[in-house]
Structures are given as structure tokens and as C-alpha cells.
Amino acid sequence: MRVPILKLHEYLLISIQVELDDKTALQFQEDLLGKIHDTGAKGIVIDLTSVDMVDSFIAKVLGDVVKMSNLMGAKVVLTGIQPPVAITLIDLGINMRDVPTALDLEQGLDKLRLDLEG
């Protein structure tokens, strides 16, 4: 199963609505990096509202996706992080210190616009 990646102007919007297993997470990583390359997207909002839990591998992939996207010139905002996901990310030492976050997709898009245009 693939995670849909929508393009809106110079942004990519992702709302993860499927359970992330190892294969899906790696496919998402590959698809997102390809989409950044193909579209020249400047910003990405990844909405995690429907993600209730992550294991250590999924947490690492999420951290890697943020770093890889930044290396390709696309700023990432994570939205809708549920408490168990936040706890797992911190417990595993996944560095999200410089990653902007927001409560929901709309606020994430607003934050991205401000960061990139302001």
C-alpha cells in the first residue's frame, strides 16, 4: 500500500492514513524523495494525525525522511503528532529538534508558508 502524496503549488501534502509497516514506510520514503525531485517542491507537510503508534524502525524512517528532504532543499513540517508517537520519537533519540511542528494540516501549511515566504 502506498501513502498518497498531493502537490499544491510548490508544496507536497501528505496525510498518512494507513498503518505504517516497514515496507510501506520505505516505499513512502522512496516515493517522497522522487516526488521532491520531480516537482522541485520547496516545502512538505506530513500529517501524522492518524498514526497512533510507531516502532523504532518507522521512527527512524520518519527522521530520515525529514533529513533527506532537507538535503534536497525541501523544508518539512510535521503535524498532528499523537502523544505515543512523540514519546517514541524522544525515547529512541530521533532528533526532531529543528523540525517545525503544528497541530493540524492547515496550521502546518500556514507555518510552512511563513517560513518559506517570510
N, C-alpha and C positions, 0 to 999 in steps of 0.2 A: 504494500500500500504506500502511496506517495502523499507527501504533505503538499497541498496546493500553495503556489507562490503567485500572488497577484501583483501586477505592475500598476502603479498610479503615479502618473507624471514621472518624476525621477526617483521615485521610491518603490520599494518592494514591501508588500504587506503579507505577513504570514500569520495565520491563526491555526495553531496546532490543535486539531480536533480529533486526532487519532491517538491510540496508545502507542507510545514510542518504544519499540523494541530495538535491539541492536541494528538489525538490518534496515529498518525504516529510518533510524537516526543517521546512519551512514549514507543512505540514499538521499535524505534531506540535505545533508552537508554537501554532497556532490551536486545535487540539483541547484542549491542556492548559489554555490560558487560559480557554476555555469551560467546561471541567470544574471549574476552581477557582471560577469564577463561579457555576456551577450547584449545586455541592456545599458551598461555603463551607469547603473543605479548609484546614486550618491548616499542614499540612506535606506535603512531597513528597520521595520518594526516587526518584532517577533512576539506574538501574543501567546502567553502560556496559561491563560485562564482555565482551560480545560485539562491541564496537566496536573494531576493530583500528587503524583509521586515520580521520582526519578531514581535510578540506581547509579552507581559510581560511573559506569561506562557512559550512560546518557548524559550525566552531569559533565563529564569530560568533553563529550562531543559538543555540547552546548557552549562550553567555554572556548573550545577550539573554533567553533563556527564564528564566534564573536571576533576572536583574534585574526582568523583568516579573512573575514570580511573587511576588517580594518586594514589589513595588509593590501587588500585590493582596492582601497580607497572608499569604502562604504561604511558609514557610521551606523552602529546598531543601537536600538533602544529596545529593552525587554519590558513587556507589560504583563500585568495580571499574574505575577508570581505568587503562588499559593504558599502558605506557611511551611508545609512539609518540604516543598521544593527549596525554599530559602534555607531551611535548616540543613538539608542535604548538601547544598552547594557550599555552605560555610564549613560544615563538618568535614567535607572532603578537601577543603583548601582550594577550591576553584576560585581563582582571582577574578572577581567581578567589580573590583574597586573603581575602575574607570568607565564602567558600563552604565549609561543612563537608564533609569527605570521609571515606569509610570504605572498608575493603577489600571488603566484600560487602553484599548487600541486608539481611541480618539485623543486622549491625553498624550499618548506616545507619539502620535503623528504630529501633534502641536509642538511637543518638545523637540522633535527631530527638525521640524521647520525652523524653529527659533535658533537651534544650534547651527544649522547649515546656512541660513539666510541672514542671521544677525551677527 
